Amino acid sequence: MKHLYLIILILSIFTAHQTLPKLNSFGISDILPTKADDNDIFDLRIEEEMLNGQLLDISGRHVTDLTLQQILDFIPKIDAYFENLLNTHNHNQQDFHLAQLAIIDVQKAKKMLRPQDVNADDEHDLQLVLGALTTKINNYYHTDEIESF
């Protein structure tokens, strides 16, 4: 019985020290990368935002368990989040930064798809929808810092 309590104690300490990602009410991850090319953090964000916490099956930076439709389904969440931020009186810069990071998540997720999993029409649809949202966010910031496809 003492061993059981010890195991529970160790597990509770271990889980208390882990930084578990969480999504806001719009489905946007609050994890911030430490640098622009922190693939591990962006992978974590993509897993949370687009795969409901399931781990990516990555092989040479390509995945088989992520679909273009999951990426397309995530884009309206970013738009709703950004519109909500514009309509609130509390304009927290970190919240706006999360919208920019979500755009980057989409771009990185798209690059992870295998070429045979994306046809030309789907690619065009993604560019149209994401391009419009990227332009909207860039217009707010008056900057072109969000990388393009």
MOSULHU-V300929 format. One record per pair of residues at least 4 apart in sequence whose C-alpha atoms are under 7 Angstrom apart, sorted by the first residue. I is the first residue (numbers start at 1). J is the second residue. D is the distance in Angstrom with one decimal. If there is no record, write none. Layout:
# MOSULHU-V300929
[[I,J,D] [I,J,D]]
This chain:
# MOSULHU-V300929
[[1,5,6.6] [2,6,6.2] [3,7,6.1] [4,8,6.2] [5,9,6.1] [6,10,6.1] [7,11,6.1] [8,12,6.0] [9,13,6.2] [10,14,6.1] [11,15,6.1] [12,16,6.0] [13,17,6.4] [14,18,6.6] [21,29,6.7] [21,30,6.7] [21,31,6.0] [22,29,5.9] [22,30,6.2] [23,27,5.1] [23,28,5.2] [23,29,4.5] [23,30,6.2] [24,28,5.5] [24,29,6.5] [26,77,5.8] [26,81,5.9] [27,49,6.0] [27,77,6.6] [28,49,6.1] [28,102,6.8] [29,45,5.8] [29,48,6.8] [29,49,6.3] [30,98,6.8] [31,45,6.7] [33,38,6.0] [33,41,5.6] [34,38,6.7] [38,42,6.4] [39,43,5.9] [40,44,6.2] [41,45,6.2] [42,46,6.1] [42,105,6.4] [43,47,6.1] [44,48,6.3] [45,49,6.0] [46,50,5.5] [46,51,7.0] [46,105,6.1] [46,109,6.8] [47,51,4.8] [47,52,6.3] [47,53,5.1] [47,54,5.8] [47,55,5.9] [47,56,6.3] [48,52,5.0] [48,53,4.3] [50,70,6.0] [50,71,6.5] [50,74,6.5] [56,63,6.7] [56,65,6.6] [57,63,5.5] [57,64,6.4] [57,65,6.2] [58,62,5.5] [58,63,4.8] [59,63,6.3] [61,112,5.7] [62,112,4.4] [62,113,5.6] [62,114,5.8] [63,112,5.8] [63,113,5.7] [63,114,6.7] [66,70,6.8] [67,71,6.7] [68,72,6.1] [68,118,7.0] [69,73,6.0] [70,74,6.4] [71,75,6.7] [71,106,6.3] [72,126,6.7] [74,78,6.8] [75,79,6.4] [76,80,6.1] [77,81,6.0] [78,82,6.1] [78,99,6.3] [78,102,6.7] [79,83,6.1] [79,133,6.7] [80,84,6.1] [81,85,6.3] [82,86,6.3] [82,99,6.3] [83,87,6.3] [84,88,6.4] [85,91,6.7] [92,96,6.7] [93,97,6.1] [94,98,6.3] [95,99,6.8] [96,100,6.7] [97,101,6.2] [98,102,6.1] [99,103,6.5] [100,104,6.5] [100,146,6.9] [101,105,6.1] [102,106,6.4] [103,107,6.4] [104,108,6.1] [105,109,5.9] [106,110,6.1] [107,111,6.4] [107,149,6.6] [108,112,6.4] [109,113,6.8] [113,117,6.5] [118,122,6.3] [118,123,6.4] [119,123,6.2] [120,124,6.1] [121,125,6.2] [122,126,6.1] [123,127,6.2] [124,128,6.2] [125,129,6.3] [126,130,5.8] [127,131,5.4] [128,132,6.2] [129,133,6.5] [130,134,5.9] [131,135,6.0] [132,136,6.3] [133,137,6.3] [134,138,6.0] [135,139,5.9] [136,140,6.5] [137,141,6.5] [138,142,5.6] [138,143,5.3] [138,144,5.9] [139,143,6.9]]
